[in-house]
């Protein structure tokens, strides 16, 4: 969905670097896959054709944060009940 984005923080040898991959157009999505020592973030179309791909060594990834696009609340949405914190 347009506006979805994933933020990847990488260890760059003493410093950190941050990369953001975002779904830039309507109908596109951002997917994350990992395996064999590689984290892959792909922006793809509705049909599954990759538009942009970013690959990172999993040993260097410090954080991977998904930011879903905010949506406007609808009139028929259920109210959200907050969970109680235990002691």
N, C-alpha and C positions, 0 to 999 in steps of 0.2 A: 504494500500500500504506500502511496506517495507520502513521504515524511518519515517513514520508518528509517531508523539509522542504527548502526552498530559502531561502537567506539572500541578500538583495540589499543591497549597500552603495551609497548614493547620495551624490553631492557636493551639499551643500545650501548652497552659497555660503559657504565658509570653514569649515564644519563638515561632518561626515558623519552620515548617518542610516542605521540598519539596520532592514530589514523582514524578517520571517520569515513565510513562507507554508507551512503544514503540512497534510498530509492528516489530517483530524481523525477520520475514522471508517473502519472496515474497508471495503475495496472502493473507496475513493477514491484518486485519484492526483494528482500535481502535474506539470504539463507546462509547458515553457518554449518560447516561440517569439519570433523577432525578425525584424524587417523594417521598411523605410521609417522608420527612426529611432525605433522603439518596441520595447521589450522587454516581453513580456506573460507573466505567470505565472498559470496557471489551476489551481484545484483542481476536479476534475471527478469525476462518479460513474462507475460501470462502464459505463453506457450512453452516456457522453460529455456529459451535461448539465452545464454549468458551474455550480459552487456559489459560488465566489468568484473574482474576477479582479483582478489588480493590473497596472497599466501604468506603465512608466517610460520617460522619454526616454533613448535609448541613449547620448547624449552625456554624461549625468549619472551613468551606472552605472559605478562604480569596480570592483566585484567582484560576481560571481554564483557562489555556492557551493552545490552540491547535496549534501545529507546524506542518504544512503539509510538506511532503518530497519535497525537491526542485527538479524541473525537468529541463532538458536541453531545451532551446528554440529551436523550429523547424523552418525551413526555411519558411514555409507557415503560421506562426503565425502572427496575426494582430498586428500592433504596438499599444502600450498602450498610450492613450491620457491622460495627467495629468489634473485633475480637477482644476479649478481656485478657489482660496480662496477669499471669500468675505470679505469686510472690517468690 
